[in-house]
Amino acid sequence: MFSLVWTTQSSEQYHKLKNRAEKSLDARKKSQKKKATRDEGLFKQVHKCLMLLGTNPRHPGLQTHEYHSLPHPYDKNQKGFEAYVQQHTSGAYRVFWCYGPDRGEITIIAITPHP
């Protein structure tokens, strides 16, 4: 098990997605629609990805691999990684992360759509 550490940017991104999903859920309940919206589904996928990272960063569904374009926030000689939130979707979301700063911790660097 790893504990998640958040950068300011990643925390803001996560809360923005969460707020959009909550607003969407409230509106859906008022209109009595049953089908979840895109915002709700996206937040659910991001949350699941983060939970899997915390338990097993090498989970096959995450398709975790090294990512070179984002620098490691603590040690430039260490590796940064990318985990898939979505696949086969235009603008599919990704979680960028690294190990550290301490043992047993994973730092979430960013949560963004794939460019």
trRosetta pair geometry for C-beta under 8 A, 3 or more apart (Angstrom, degrees):
i j d omega theta_ij theta_ji phi_ij phi_ji
1 54 6.5 10 -159 157 71 82
1 55 6.1 -22 -107 -114 69 55
1 104 7.6 26 95 -161 63 99
2 53 7.1 -69 65 139 129 71
2 54 5.2 -139 67 -147 81 51
2 55 7.7 -129 24 -54 81 16
2 57 6.9 30 1 -40 149 108
2 104 5.8 -175 -123 -179 62 53
2 105 6.2 127 -170 -126 91 16
2 106 4.5 56 146 -12 142 105
3 54 7.2 30 -112 -140 20 103
3 104 6.4 43 13 135 88 90
3 105 5.4 -33 67 -109 85 75
3 106 7.5 177 81 26 36 72
4 50 6.5 18 -94 -174 158 104
4 53 7.2 75 -92 99 111 114
4 54 5.6 -64 -44 -87 102 107
4 105 7.6 133 -111 -160 12 72
4 106 5.7 -32 -109 72 61 91
4 107 7.8 121 -167 -110 58 24
4 108 5.8 20 -170 -23 107 111
5 100 7.9 -68 43 111 143 46
5 101 6.9 -56 72 7 173 82
5 105 5.2 33 -17 179 118 119
5 106 6.9 178 24 85 80 37
5 107 4.5 -37 78 -100 104 72
5 108 7.1 -178 81 14 47 71
6 10 5.0 -141 -158 85 84 107
6 11 4.1 91 148 -63 137 96
6 14 7.3 -81 -131 11 136 140
6 107 7.4 167 -84 -156 14 66
6 108 5.2 -14 -111 55 65 107
7 10 4.7 87 51 11 84 102
7 11 6.9 -150 85 -7 41 88
7 73 6.6 -178 -88 -71 124 163
7 107 6.6 67 -41 174 87 104
7 108 6.7 -130 12 91 80 63
7 109 5.6 40 -2 -135 137 41
7 110 7.4 -26 54 -59 131 59
8 11 5.9 -59 -149 37 28 112
8 12 6.4 27 155 -18 64 108
9 12 5.9 -59 -152 36 28 110
9 13 6.4 27 153 -19 65 108
9 109 7.5 7 73 167 116 51
9 110 5.9 -24 116 -99 120 81
10 13 5.5 -53 -146 37 34 113
10 14 6.2 36 155 -21 67 105
10 108 4.2 174 158 119 158 98
10 109 6.0 138 -52 114 129 14
10 110 5.4 -127 -82 -93 90 26
10 111 5.6 98 -144 -9 80 89
11 14 5.8 -53 -147 35 29 111
11 15 6.3 22 158 -12 64 109
11 108 7.9 121 -55 83 60 118
12 15 6.0 -60 -145 42 28 106
12 16 6.1 33 155 -24 64 108
13 16 5.7 -54 -147 33 28 114
13 17 6.6 26 155 -15 63 105
13 110 6.7 74 0 -160 160 60
13 111 4.4 173 118 57 133 98
13 112 6.9 -74 -141 -67 153 67
14 17 6.0 -58 -153 37 30 108
14 18 6.2 29 151 -19 65 110
14 46 7.0 -176 -124 143 77 134
14 50 7.8 48 -119 -62 129 155
14 108 7.6 43 -47 125 130 152
14 111 5.9 93 -67 18 73 152
15 18 5.3 -51 -141 39 35 115
15 19 6.1 38 158 -21 67 104
16 19 6.0 -52 -146 35 27 109
16 20 6.5 27 155 -17 61 106
17 20 5.9 -56 -150 37 30 111
17 21 6.4 29 154 -18 64 108
17 39 7.5 -175 -162 -164 65 82
17 42 6.4 -115 -157 116 114 107
17 43 4.9 160 148 -96 98 87
17 46 5.8 25 129 34 160 161
17 111 7.1 -74 -15 118 142 137
18 21 5.8 -58 -150 37 30 111
18 22 6.3 28 154 -18 66 107
18 43 5.8 119 -95 -140 47 132
19 22 5.7 -54 -144 37 31 110
19 23 6.3 31 157 -17 65 106
20 23 5.9 -55 -147 38 29 110
20 24 6.2 30 154 -19 63 110
20 39 4.5 -120 134 -158 103 133
20 43 7.2 178 74 -53 89 122
21 24 5.6 -57 -147 39 30 113
21 25 6.3 33 153 -22 65 106
21 37 7.9 -178 -132 71 60 104
21 39 4.9 -164 -87 140 57 91
21 40 4.8 115 -150 -100 91 49
21 42 7.2 -145 -78 66 110 82
21 43 3.6 -50 -53 0 152 152
21 44 7.6 151 -140 -31 147 72
22 25 5.6 -51 -146 34 31 113
22 26 6.5 34 154 -19 64 103
23 26 5.8 -53 -150 35 31 112
23 27 6.4 28 154 -15 65 107
23 39 7.7 -27 64 117 86 157
24 27 5.8 -55 -147 39 31 109
24 28 6.2 32 153 -21 65 108
24 37 4.4 -112 176 51 131 144
24 39 4.3 152 -21 67 156 127
24 40 5.4 -135 97 -43 127 91
25 28 5.6 -56 -145 37 30 112
25 29 6.4 31 155 -20 64 104
25 36 7.9 -13 -97 -133 81 83
25 37 7.8 -133 -64 22 50 109
25 40 5.8 109 -66 -95 89 121
26 29 5.9 -55 -149 34 29 110
26 30 6.5 29 153 -19 63 106
27 30 5.7 -54 -150 35 33 112
27 31 6.4 14 158 -4 67 110
28 31 6.1 -64 -144 48 29 99
28 33 4.8 -86 -157 62 82 101
28 35 8.0 -125 -149 74 130 50
28 36 7.3 8 -134 -122 173 41
28 37 6.2 -147 -62 -26 130 107
28 40 7.6 -29 -6 -36 152 145
29 32 7.2 27 -176 -79 33 41
36 40 4.2 -118 -173 88 103 135
36 41 5.5 124 119 -54 121 86
36 44 7.8 5 168 -11 156 141
37 40 4.9 100 54 7 74 102
37 41 7.1 -140 98 -2 40 89
38 41 5.7 -59 -148 40 31 110
38 42 6.1 33 156 -22 67 107
39 42 5.8 -53 -143 35 28 111
39 43 6.5 26 159 -16 63 106
40 43 6.1 -57 -150 37 28 107
40 44 6.4 29 153 -20 63 109
41 44 5.6 -56 -149 36 31 113
41 45 6.4 30 154 -18 66 106
42 45 5.7 -57 -150 37 31 110
42 46 6.3 29 154 -18 67 106
42 85 7.9 50 -161 143 70 132
42 86 7.8 -41 -123 -49 76 131
42 93 6.6 108 -158 -19 100 146
43 46 5.7 -53 -145 37 34 110
43 47 6.1 34 156 -19 67 107
44 47 5.8 -54 -146 38 27 112
44 48 6.4 29 155 -19 62 107
45 48 5.8 -54 -146 36 30 111
45 49 6.4 34 154 -22 63 105
45 85 5.1 98 136 172 105 93
45 86 6.0 37 158 -66 155 87
45 93 7.0 128 105 55 121 130
46 49 5.7 -54 -151 34 31 114
46 50 6.5 29 153 -17 64 106
46 85 5.4 -2 -92 -139 60 139
46 93 6.3 -54 -82 127 97 153
46 95 7.2 130 -147 -66 79 113
46 111 6.1 59 -147 -164 125 136
47 50 5.8 -57 -151 37 31 110
47 51 6.4 30 152 -19 65 106
48 51 5.7 -55 -148 36 33 111
48 52 6.3 32 154 -18 66 105
49 52 5.8 -57 -150 37 30 110
49 53 6.4 34 151 -22 64 105
49 62 6.5 117 -146 -113 84 94
49 83 5.9 148 -174 122 112 121
49 84 7.5 -139 -120 99 128 41
49 85 4.6 -72 -41 -107 156 76
49 95 5.4 164 133 -9 132 137
50 53 5.5 -49 -147 33 34 115
50 54 6.5 35 153 -20 63 104
50 95 6.7 171 -75 -113 74 161
50 108 7.0 -8 -121 -89 107 140
51 54 5.7 -53 -152 34 32 113
51 55 6.6 14 156 -5 65 109
52 55 6.1 -67 -146 46 32 99
52 56 6.3 -51 -178 58 70 79
52 59 4.7 -81 179 30 114 159
52 61 6.7 -88 -150 72 165 112
52 62 5.7 -175 116 -58 132 117
52 83 7.9 176 89 180 111 143
53 56 7.8 -104 -131 71 15 37
53 57 5.3 37 -150 -102 64 72
53 59 7.8 -106 -73 17 39 116
53 62 6.8 118 -74 -114 76 152
53 83 6.0 -125 -82 -18 113 173
53 95 6.8 -98 -50 105 148 148
53 97 6.4 99 -158 11 146 172
53 106 5.9 -150 153 115 108 163
53 108 7.8 102 105 -85 159 97
54 106 6.9 -141 -96 36 55 131
55 59 7.5 51 83 -53 92 126
56 59 4.4 101 97 -55 107 90
57 62 7.2 -97 -172 79 43 163
57 64 5.9 68 162 -80 77 172
57 81 7.4 73 178 93 120 163
57 83 7.5 -109 -157 -79 74 132
57 97 7.7 -133 -132 95 119 137
57 106 6.5 167 -80 -97 127 144
58 62 7.6 -155 -167 54 12 123
58 64 6.1 -103 -109 47 43 132
59 62 4.8 85 72 -3 90 109
59 64 7.6 88 48 -12 61 114
60 63 7.3 29 176 -67 46 57
61 84 7.8 -122 149 74 57 104
62 83 4.2 -33 -176 -154 108 104
62 84 6.0 157 -173 42 42 74
63 83 7.1 134 66 -150 60 53
63 84 4.6 24 49 4 111 124
63 87 7.5 88 6 -82 146 125
64 81 5.4 13 -171 175 98 128
64 82 7.1 166 -145 82 54 45
64 83 4.8 -17 -92 -95 83 83
64 84 8.0 -129 -64 5 45 74
65 81 6.7 163 87 -151 23 84
65 82 6.0 -18 63 56 72 90
66 79 5.2 -64 -128 -168 106 125
66 80 7.2 96 -160 74 65 49
66 81 5.9 -61 -105 -102 37 69
66 82 7.8 32 125 13 12 84
67 70 5.9 23 116 28 114 99
67 80 5.2 -64 69 105 88 93
67 81 5.8 110 8 -153 95 17
67 82 4.0 92 -54 -28 133 103
67 96 6.2 -90 68 -129 156 99
68 80 7.5 147 -96 54 20 100
70 80 4.9 -121 86 127 95 163
70 96 5.2 60 29 -180 166 146
70 109 5.9 121 158 129 144 154
70 110 7.0 -141 -120 15 152 125
71 76 6.1 -26 -163 -118 111 78
71 80 6.9 141 155 -30 11 140
72 75 5.4 -29 112 67 132 57
72 76 6.1 175 54 -104 98 25
72 77 7.6 -62 45 53 143 32
72 78 4.3 135 -140 74 172 92
72 79 6.7 84 -68 77 125 9
72 80 5.1 -159 -75 -56 70 92
72 98 5.0 132 -130 -132 86 162
72 100 7.7 58 -176 40 110 137
73 98 6.8 177 19 42 84 141
73 107 6.4 -105 42 125 126 155
73 109 6.4 177 -28 -109 118 103
74 78 7.0 3 74 34 89 140
74 98 7.4 -169 21 108 100 137
74 100 4.9 -115 38 124 153 143
74 101 4.9 162 -101 -106 153 88
74 107 7.5 141 -20 -2 116 157
75 78 4.3 71 83 -4 106 111
75 100 7.2 139 10 -46 107 176
78 98 6.5 95 121 -170 118 124
78 99 7.0 -117 177 58 134 92
78 100 7.0 49 130 -12 171 141
79 98 6.9 176 100 -130 51 95
79 99 8.0 42 66 17 81 99
80 96 6.3 15 167 -178 114 98
80 97 7.3 163 -164 87 74 27
80 98 4.7 -56 -113 -75 65 108
80 109 6.6 -2 -149 -12 120 158
81 96 7.1 164 86 -154 46 54
81 97 5.5 -27 67 69 94 75
81 98 6.4 148 14 -89 82 51
82 94 5.3 -15 -166 -177 101 127
82 95 7.4 143 -159 76 51 47
82 96 5.6 -24 -100 -101 69 71
82 97 8.0 144 -95 23 23 70
83 94 6.8 146 71 -165 45 72
83 95 4.6 -18 60 62 100 98
83 96 7.9 -175 19 -80 72 25
83 97 6.5 3 -2 17 112 117
84 87 5.5 32 173 -65 140 91
84 92 7.0 -8 -154 147 91 127
84 94 6.3 -43 -108 -111 42 77
85 92 7.0 174 68 168 81 81
85 93 3.9 -31 61 93 136 100
85 94 6.1 -152 5 -89 94 22
85 95 6.0 102 -52 -23 102 91
85 111 7.6 65 -46 -154 146 92
86 89 4.5 -37 148 34 128 135
86 92 3.9 -144 88 -150 100 91
86 93 5.2 78 10 34 105 77
87 92 6.1 59 -94 -143 19 154
88 92 7.4 86 40 -73 24 138
89 92 4.3 117 66 -83 91 89
91 113 4.2 -15 -176 -169 84 133
91 114 6.6 172 -156 49 29 72
92 113 6.8 131 73 -153 23 73
92 114 5.0 9 67 10 76 121
93 111 6.7 13 -175 177 113 80
93 112 6.9 180 -144 104 72 23
93 113 5.5 -56 -90 -96 60 54
93 114 7.1 -159 -101 -21 10 78
94 111 7.6 -170 91 -147 44 46
94 112 6.3 -17 58 68 83 68
94 113 7.5 87 12 -161 79 15
94 114 5.2 84 -19 -73 117 86
95 108 6.4 -53 -171 -141 106 98
95 110 7.5 175 -153 90 44 50
95 111 5.3 -10 -106 -105 74 78
96 108 7.7 103 78 -169 53 56
96 109 4.4 -60 107 68 97 111
96 110 4.5 17 43 50 115 89
96 111 7.7 -150 22 -69 72 36
96 112 7.4 0 -4 23 110 101
97 106 5.5 18 174 172 128 103
97 107 6.2 164 -158 84 74 51
97 108 5.2 -36 -101 -108 99 47
97 109 5.8 -174 -95 4 33 87
98 106 7.3 166 84 -158 31 65
98 107 5.3 -12 61 57 82 101
98 109 6.3 58 -2 -41 95 119
99 105 7.3 112 -171 84 57 61
99 106 6.2 -46 -108 -106 47 65
99 107 7.6 58 143 14 6 84
100 105 6.1 10 170 83 12 102
100 106 7.9 52 30 -115 36 28
100 107 6.0 -30 79 -10 67 116
101 105 6.4 -14 41 81 48 141
101 107 6.8 59 -29 -52 67 129
102 105 4.9 69 61 6 74 129
108 111 6.9 2 173 -46 117 96
